[in-house]
Structure formats: C-alpha cells, structure tokens
Amino acid sequence: MLGRPLTREGLARLPPDRWGVKVPQFSFLQLAGSDPLLGVEMQSTGEVACFGPTFSDALVKALVATGVPIAPRHGTAFVSVGGVRLKEALLPVARRIREYGMRLTATEDTAAYLKEHGLRNVRVLHKVSEPDRQPNVLTSLDRGEVDLLLNVPSSLTQSKFERMLEDEYVLRRRCVELGIPLFTSLEAFAAYVDGVRWLESHPVTVEPLYGSEEAGGALPSPRSIPMSRRRRASRRRRRRGRPAPAPTPPTSA
C-alpha cells in the first residue's frame, strides 16, 4: 500500500514451514435475535490468530479457541446448498465427510444430487417451513441429532426467496443457540472438514510464539529481526537522548 518493501520496515516474516491462521470471534449468542449471517459489514467482536507447521494445525487451534467445537467422528452432518454449481463443489467435500466417518443428511434437492453422484444413504431432513413433514431439520437439531451444519442457499424467484429468508434465519439462529458448528461458506466448511480429518491422525502442536526454529518457535525472536537503517538510527538517538532531526522543508524550483 505504501509502495515500500517490507524488508525496510523490519517486519517479521513467517518461516517457510509455518502457517498462520486468523479466525474471527462472534457474539451472536449474546445478542438475542441476531442473525448469524456474514455480509459486507464487520460483525466480529474479536479474533484469534494461531500458528502451526500445517494449515490444518493452525486452523483447528484457531477455531477451537473461538469456541467452535470439533465434530465427532461418528456424528451427523446436515448439508444444504442451492444451485447446480454449489452442489458440484459440495460433492468432493461430502465424500470427505463420509471418509471421516460422519453420517450425511440433507434437504431433498441436495440429497437427490448426492445420491445421483454415488453417495448412498443420505437421509432427507425436510425444511423448517415444512413442520408437518418428518423428519424435519429443526426437530433433528432440537433432539441433538445434528453435529455439523452447512447452509448456502440460492434462489431465483422473489416468493421463494422471501420464504427462504425466514427458513434460513430460524435454522441459523437455532444452531447458534444450541452450539452447533454452523457454516454459510462452502470454502470455510471444506477447510473445517479437512482440519478435523487431519486431527484424527495428528496431535495439535504446542510451541512458543517466539524463538529460533531449532527451539520450535512459531516466529523469530524480535531481537533477531533485521532493522532498516532508519530504525537503527532512530534507536541510537533514543538511547542517547537526542531528538529526531526536523524534516527538511521542500524547496521551490
């Protein structure tokens, strides 16, 4: 943004074998009636940054630190996405959910697509707006039968969109109140699934934030970061108690 190289500013760089992941912290549970749907405006009330030797290691630690639980291996995931493109993108993620050991449930359209493409035994949970049709997703949530939820809706008609807004709000809000991991982004959901699968065969790392690579530090010690010439001169002046030189006024041609 400033047009200057980072090396001149003396900023720390992650070692090549370290990943950093920052996860937002939300307060939807404390805000009664709020809709846990992300948009262009910032809604997070905090954030957690974690480091690790792999992306999944850093991600899992950051998610757990913000209160997102790890879905049980033999639990149940509910998925609902709108549109053919999203369903195509969901397919490999759904397969990884099965490989992890979770059962799959979905709305009618999503379940039909998954079954057509080789994923059998996908249980249908009917929509919030269809309480007379059982099993219903809201009833399953209240009974503790869903451990992980993905909902990325898509609609083309005005009337269907209006009904969908109320349906999806009730679904999202209930997930927050029950503490069920909720994802409204397929990309974030896929990263979460890969993270919990990775956790099955790898322990999370615990290492000091600063230190040498030999000592297992996630970041180099601040004292080992090379400073720019300007910063070194400024530090020497502070040690000697001298004020910084006044800026040179521009000269006119």
Secondary structure, DSSP 8 states (H G I E B T S, - for coil): --SS-HHHHT-----TT-EEEEEEE--TTTSTT------SS---SEEEEEEESSHHHHHHHHHHHTT-----TTSEEEEEE-SHHHHHHHHHHHHHHHHHT-EEEE-HHHHHHHHHTT----EE-B-TT-TTSSSBHHHHHHTT--SEEEEE----SHHHHHHHHHHHHHHHHHHHHHT--EES-HHHHHHHHHHHHHHTTS------SBS-TTTT-SB--GGGS---HHHHHHHHHHHHT------------
